[in-house]
Amino acid sequence: MKAFLITLGVIAVLFIVAQGFITRATSKTESHAYRVLKSYSDFEIRKYEPALFSYVVMQSADYKTASGNGFRTLAGYIFGGNEKNQQISMTSPVTMTMADSVTMKFKIPEGMELESMPQPNDPNVRFAAEPEKVMAAITFDGWATDTRIAEYTQQLKDLLAKNNIAHTGNFSYLGYNPPYEVINRRNEIVVDVEL
């Protein structure tokens, strides 16, 4: 019994240490830059900088299926699935629109231009430039599911209505953590607002 408890303790310590390294690596990942314009008790209004994205459009499906399929496609591209076998740095967050069709987007790292992006091996991978935008954002922790995404989307809708803030109705989910990071998880629902 004592040996079992010692083994369990060692596994727990190793797990915590590994999660610490993962969290530190995640915190160094390039993110889509924004500035907080106004903080409310449960959400923020942010101004996001213009950015370039690689993206894939899929038929609507549940979050787990769409996120898995979209991530495999885009990760395949940035991990060398392109004409130059070029590795492209991962960025954060991964963005997903959850509507009639699902669009998953990865931000293209700073310093890269659309004209110089290597051609993807998968023709479903496309590119777009997005202008500066003002968005409302609500944050939640833990794991994202269809239920939680719907719950926080509704919360953000209600908060915007309560504060008389007009929005486009085009909500997106932002995921900041790799699947193997189990602590300090950050998820957000965002929508373009009209101030």
Buried (B, 14 or more C-beta within 10 A) or exposed (E): EEEEEEEEEEEEEEEEEEBEEBBEEBEEBBBBEBEEBEEBEEBBBBBBEEBBBBBBEBEEBEBEEBBEBBBEBBEBBBEEBBEEEEEBBBBBBBBBBBEEEBBBBBBBBEEEEEEEBBEBEEEBBEBEEBEEBBBBBBBBEEEBEEEBBBEBBEBBBEBBEEEEBEBEEEBBBBBBBBEEBBEBBBBBBBBBBEE
